Amino acid sequence: MKTTQRLARIAACGVLLLALAACDGMSRRDKDTAIGAAVGGVAGSVLTGGDAVGTVGGAVVGGVIGNQVGKPEKNR
């Protein structure tokens, strides 16, 4: 069963990478958000042993971080 889960995760990551490669019309900030969500989801899954809540939580946190990385600073 663990082998099947690993293969499913690898396949999901491959599909996600292909989907991100097709995002040519996205802004830089949108791309950063999507990449952050993908990386966060994978990290959350790994850290929680594949728990769905950990995966979704990691994706949310990663998406927020990715969105804020390229945000221009306000003038002071």
DSSP file (Angstrom, degrees, kcal/mol; ACC not computed):
  #  RESIDUE AA STRUCTURE BP1 BP2  ACC     N-H-->O    O-->H-N    N-H-->O    O-->H-N    TCO  KAPPA ALPHA  PHI   PSI    X-CA   Y-CA   Z-CA
    1    1 A M     >        0   0    0      0, 0.0     4,-2.2     0, 0.0     5,-0.2   0.000 360.0 360.0 360.0 -38.0    0.0    0.0    0.0
    2    2 A K  H  >  +     0   0    0      1,-0.2     4,-2.3     2,-0.2     5,-0.2   0.875 360.0  53.7 -64.1 -36.1    2.8    2.4    0.7
    3    3 A T  H  > S+     0   0    0      1,-0.2     4,-2.3     2,-0.2    -1,-0.2   0.904 108.3  49.7 -64.5 -40.7    4.2    1.9   -2.7
    4    4 A T  H  > S+     0   0    0      2,-0.2     4,-2.2     1,-0.2    -2,-0.2   0.899 110.6  49.7 -64.4 -41.0    0.9    2.7   -4.3
    5    5 A Q  H  X S+     0   0    0     -4,-2.2     4,-2.3     2,-0.2    -2,-0.2   0.901 110.7  50.0 -65.3 -40.6    0.6    5.9   -2.2
    6    6 A R  H  X S+     0   0    0     -4,-2.3     4,-2.5     2,-0.2    -2,-0.2   0.922 110.9  48.8 -63.6 -43.7    4.1    7.0   -3.2
    7    7 A L  H  X S+     0   0    0     -4,-2.3     4,-2.5     1,-0.2    -1,-0.2   0.889 110.4  51.8 -63.7 -38.4    3.4    6.4   -6.9
    8    8 A A  H  X S+     0   0    0     -4,-2.2     4,-2.5     2,-0.2    -1,-0.2   0.907 110.6  48.1 -64.5 -41.3    0.2    8.4   -6.5
    9    9 A R  H  X S+     0   0    0     -4,-2.3     4,-2.4     2,-0.2    -2,-0.2   0.915 111.9  49.1 -65.3 -42.6    2.1   11.3   -4.9
   10   10 A I  H  X S+     0   0    0     -4,-2.5     4,-2.2     1,-0.2    -2,-0.2   0.917 112.3  48.5 -63.1 -42.6    4.7   11.2   -7.6
   11   11 A A  H  X S+     0   0    0     -4,-2.5     4,-2.5     2,-0.2    -2,-0.2   0.905 110.6  51.1 -63.7 -41.6    2.0   11.2  -10.3
   12   12 A A  H  X S+     0   0    0     -4,-2.5     4,-2.3     1,-0.2    -2,-0.2   0.902 110.0  49.6 -63.6 -40.5    0.2   14.1   -8.7
   13   13 A C  H  X S+     0   0    0     -4,-2.4     4,-2.4     2,-0.2    -1,-0.2   0.896 110.5  50.9 -64.6 -39.5    3.4   16.1   -8.5
   14   14 A G  H  X S+     0   0    0     -4,-2.2     4,-2.1     2,-0.2    -2,-0.2   0.914 110.9  47.5 -63.4 -43.6    4.0   15.4  -12.2
   15   15 A V  H  X S+     0   0    0     -4,-2.5     4,-2.4     1,-0.2    -2,-0.2   0.901 111.5  51.7 -64.0 -40.7    0.5   16.5  -13.2
   16   16 A L  H  X S+     0   0    0     -4,-2.3     4,-2.4     2,-0.2    -2,-0.2   0.910 108.6  50.3 -63.5 -42.3    0.9   19.6  -11.1
   17   17 A L  H  X S+     0   0    0     -4,-2.4     4,-1.8     1,-0.2    -1,-0.2   0.897 111.0  49.1 -63.4 -39.9    4.2   20.5  -12.7
   18   18 A L  H  X S+     0   0    0     -4,-2.1     4,-1.0     2,-0.2    -1,-0.2   0.899 110.7  50.7 -65.4 -39.4    2.7   20.1  -16.2
   19   19 A A  H >< S+     0   0    0     -4,-2.4     3,-0.5     1,-0.2    -2,-0.2   0.902 109.9  49.8 -64.9 -40.2   -0.2   22.3  -15.2
   20   20 A L  H >< S+     0   0    0     -4,-2.4     3,-1.3     1,-0.2    -1,-0.2   0.843 105.3  57.5 -67.7 -32.3    2.1   25.0  -13.9
   21   21 A A  H 3< S+     0   0    0     -4,-1.8    -1,-0.2     1,-0.3    -2,-0.2   0.774 102.1  56.8 -67.9 -24.2    4.1   24.8  -17.2
   22   22 A A  T << S+     0   0    0     -4,-1.0     2,-1.3    -3,-0.5     3,-0.4   0.441  80.1  94.5 -85.4   0.3    0.8   25.6  -19.0
   23   23 A C    X   +     0   0    0     -3,-1.3     3,-1.0     1,-0.2    -1,-0.2  -0.344  41.2 138.9 -89.9  54.9    0.3   28.9  -17.0
   24   24 A D  T 3   +     0   0    0     -2,-1.3    -1,-0.2     1,-0.2    -2,-0.1   0.809  66.4  53.0 -72.2 -29.9    1.9   31.1  -19.6
   25   25 A G  T 3  S+     0   0    0     -3,-0.4    -1,-0.2     2,-0.0     2,-0.1   0.394  86.1 109.4 -88.2   4.6   -0.6   33.9  -19.3
   26   26 A M  S <  S-     0   0    0     -3,-1.0     2,-0.1     1,-0.1    -3,-0.0  -0.462  71.6-113.5 -81.2 151.6   -0.4   34.3  -15.6
   27   27 A S     >  -     0   0    0     -2,-0.1     4,-2.3     1,-0.1     5,-0.2  -0.319  32.1-105.7 -73.2 166.6    1.3   37.3  -13.9
   28   28 A R  H  > S+     0   0    0      1,-0.2     4,-2.4     2,-0.2     5,-0.2   0.892 122.3  51.3 -61.0 -39.9    4.4   36.7  -11.9
   29   29 A R  H  > S+     0   0    0      2,-0.2     4,-2.1     1,-0.2    -1,-0.2   0.890 108.6  51.0 -66.8 -39.2    2.5   37.1   -8.6
   30   30 A D  H  > S+     0   0    0      2,-0.2     4,-2.4     1,-0.2    -1,-0.2   0.906 111.0  48.9 -63.4 -41.2    0.0   34.5   -9.7
   31   31 A K  H  X S+     0   0    0     -4,-2.3     4,-2.8     2,-0.2     5,-0.2   0.917 109.8  51.2 -64.2 -43.0    2.8   32.1  -10.6
   32   32 A D  H  X S+     0   0    0     -4,-2.4     4,-2.5     1,-0.2    -1,-0.2   0.887 110.4  50.3 -61.2 -38.5    4.5   32.6   -7.2
   33   33 A T  H  X S+     0   0    0     -4,-2.1     4,-2.3    33,-0.3    33,-0.2   0.931 112.5  45.9 -64.5 -46.0    1.2   31.9   -5.5
   34   34 A A  H  X S+     0   0    0     -4,-2.4     4,-2.2     2,-0.2    -2,-0.2   0.910 114.5  47.2 -64.9 -42.7    0.6   28.7   -7.4
   35   35 A I  H  X S+     0   0    0     -4,-2.8     4,-2.7     2,-0.2     5,-0.3   0.914 111.7  50.9 -65.9 -41.9    4.2   27.5   -6.9
   36   36 A G  H  X S+     0   0    0     -4,-2.5     4,-2.6    -5,-0.2    27,-0.4   0.900 110.7  49.2 -61.5 -40.8    4.0   28.4   -3.2
   37   37 A A  H  X S+     0   0    0     -4,-2.3     4,-2.4    25,-0.4    -1,-0.2   0.900 112.4  48.0 -65.7 -40.0    0.8   26.4   -2.8
   38   38 A A  H  X S+     0   0    0     -4,-2.2     4,-2.2     2,-0.2    -2,-0.2   0.942 115.1  43.7 -65.7 -47.2    2.3   23.4   -4.6
   39   39 A V  H  X S+     0   0    0     -4,-2.7     4,-2.7     1,-0.2     5,-0.2   0.914 115.0  50.0 -65.4 -42.4    5.4   23.4   -2.6
   40   40 A G  H  X S+     0   0    0     -4,-2.6     4,-2.9    -5,-0.3    19,-0.4   0.887 109.6  51.5 -63.5 -39.1    3.5   24.0    0.6
   41   41 A G  H  X S+     0   0    0     -4,-2.4     4,-2.1    17,-0.4    -1,-0.2   0.915 112.2  45.4 -64.5 -43.0    1.1   21.1   -0.2
   42   42 A V  H  X S+     0   0    0     -4,-2.2     4,-2.5     2,-0.2    -2,-0.2   0.926 114.9  47.9 -65.5 -43.8    3.9   18.7   -0.8
   43   43 A A  H  X S+     0   0    0     -4,-2.7     4,-2.8     1,-0.2     5,-0.2   0.916 111.8  49.9 -64.2 -42.6    5.8   19.8    2.3
   44   44 A G  H  X S+     0   0    0     -4,-2.9     4,-1.6    11,-0.2    11,-0.3   0.887 111.5  49.4 -62.8 -38.3    2.6   19.5    4.4
   45   45 A S  H  <>S+     0   0    0     -4,-2.1     5,-3.1    10,-0.2     4,-0.5   0.916 113.6  45.2 -65.9 -43.9    2.0   16.1    3.1
   46   46 A V  H ><5S+     0   0    0     -4,-2.5     3,-0.8     3,-0.2    -2,-0.2   0.926 113.7  48.8 -66.0 -44.8    5.5   14.9    3.8
   47   47 A L  H 3<5S+     0   0    0     -4,-2.8    -1,-0.2     1,-0.2    -2,-0.2   0.801 117.9  39.8 -68.5 -28.9    5.6   16.4    7.3
   48   48 A T  T 3<5S-     0   0    0     -4,-1.6     3,-0.3    -5,-0.2    -1,-0.2   0.319 114.1-109.5-103.7   8.3    2.2   14.9    8.3
   49   49 A G  T < 5S-     0   0    0     -3,-0.8    -3,-0.2    -4,-0.5    -4,-0.1   0.816  79.5 -46.5  71.6  29.6    2.7   11.6    6.7
   50   50 A G  S   <S+     0   0    0     -5,-3.1    -1,-0.2     1,-0.3     2,-0.2   0.572  87.9 160.9  90.5  10.0    0.1   12.2    4.0
   51   51 A D     >  -     0   0    0     -6,-0.3     4,-2.1    -3,-0.3    -1,-0.3  -0.455  39.8-138.3 -66.5 134.2   -2.6   13.6    6.2
   52   52 A A  H  > S+     0   0    0      1,-0.2     4,-2.7     2,-0.2     5,-0.3   0.882 102.0  52.4 -63.6 -39.8   -5.2   15.5    4.1
   53   53 A V  H  > S+     0   0    0      1,-0.2     4,-2.7     2,-0.2    -1,-0.2   0.911 110.7  47.8 -64.2 -41.5   -5.5   18.3    6.7
   54   54 A G  H  > S+     0   0    0      2,-0.2     4,-2.3     1,-0.2    -1,-0.2   0.878 112.2  49.9 -65.5 -38.1   -1.7   18.8    6.7
   55   55 A T  H  X S+     0   0    0     -4,-2.1     4,-2.1   -11,-0.3   -11,-0.2   0.937 114.7  42.5 -66.5 -47.2   -1.5   18.8    2.9
   56   56 A V  H  X S+     0   0    0     -4,-2.7     4,-2.4     2,-0.2    -2,-0.2   0.911 114.6  51.2 -66.6 -42.1   -4.3   21.4    2.6
   57   57 A G  H  X S+     0   0    0     -4,-2.7     4,-2.5    -5,-0.3     5,-0.2   0.909 110.5  49.0 -60.8 -42.5   -2.9   23.5    5.4
   58   58 A G  H  X S+     0   0    0     -4,-2.3     4,-2.7     1,-0.2   -17,-0.4   0.881 110.4  51.2 -64.1 -38.5    0.6   23.4    3.8
   59   59 A A  H  X S+     0   0    0     -4,-2.1     4,-2.4   -19,-0.4    -2,-0.2   0.901 111.0  47.9 -65.7 -40.7   -0.9   24.4    0.5
   60   60 A V  H  X S+     0   0    0     -4,-2.4     4,-2.2     2,-0.2    -2,-0.2   0.950 114.9  44.3 -64.8 -48.6   -2.8   27.4    2.0
   61   61 A V  H  X S+     0   0    0     -4,-2.5     4,-2.4     1,-0.2    -2,-0.2   0.921 114.9  49.2 -63.6 -43.6    0.3   28.6    3.9
   62   62 A G  H  X S+     0   0    0     -4,-2.7     4,-2.8    -5,-0.2   -25,-0.4   0.887 109.9  51.8 -63.2 -39.2    2.5   28.1    0.9
   63   63 A G  H  X S+     0   0    0     -4,-2.4     4,-2.1   -27,-0.4    -1,-0.2   0.901 110.5  47.7 -63.8 -41.4    0.1   30.0   -1.3
   64   64 A V  H  X S+     0   0    0     -4,-2.2     4,-1.9     2,-0.2    -2,-0.2   0.926 113.9  46.9 -65.4 -44.5   -0.1   33.0    1.0
   65   65 A I  H  X S+     0   0    0     -4,-2.4     4,-1.4     1,-0.2    -2,-0.2   0.932 112.6  49.7 -63.5 -45.3    3.7   33.1    1.3
   66   66 A G  H  X S+     0   0    0     -4,-2.8     4,-0.7     1,-0.2   -33,-0.3   0.868 110.6  51.1 -60.9 -36.9    4.1   32.8   -2.4
   67   67 A N  H  < S+     0   0    0     -4,-2.1    -1,-0.2     1,-0.2    -2,-0.2   0.855 113.0  44.7 -67.7 -35.8    1.6   35.6   -3.0
   68   68 A Q  H >< S+     0   0    0     -4,-1.9     3,-0.9     1,-0.2    -1,-0.2   0.649  94.5  78.7 -86.1 -15.5    3.4   37.9   -0.5
   69   69 A V  H 3< S+     0   0    0     -4,-1.4    -1,-0.2     1,-0.2    -2,-0.1   0.919 102.4  34.3 -61.2 -45.7    6.9   37.3   -1.8
   70   70 A G  T 3< S+     0   0    0     -4,-0.7    -1,-0.2    -3,-0.2    -2,-0.1   0.302  86.3 128.2 -94.7  10.7    6.7   39.5   -4.8
   71   71 A K    <   -     0   0    0     -3,-0.9     2,-0.1     1,-0.1    -3,-0.0  -0.486  62.7-119.7 -70.5 128.3    4.4   42.1   -3.3
   72   72 A P        -     0   0    0      0, 0.0     2,-0.2     0, 0.0    -1,-0.1  -0.406  28.1-113.5 -69.1 145.2    5.9   45.6   -3.7
   73   73 A E        -     0   0    0     -2,-0.1     2,-0.2     1,-0.1     3,-0.0  -0.505  29.6-114.6 -77.3 145.7    6.6   47.5   -0.5
   74   74 A K        -     0   0    0     -2,-0.2     2,-0.2     1,-0.1    -1,-0.1  -0.508  33.7-104.2 -76.4 147.5    4.5   50.6    0.2
   75   75 A N              0   0    0     -2,-0.2    -1,-0.1     1,-0.1     0, 0.0  -0.490 360.0 360.0 -69.9 141.2    6.3   54.0    0.2
   76   76 A R              0   0    0     -2,-0.2    -1,-0.1    -3,-0.0    -2,-0.0   0.431 360.0 360.0 -96.9 360.0    6.8   55.3    3.7
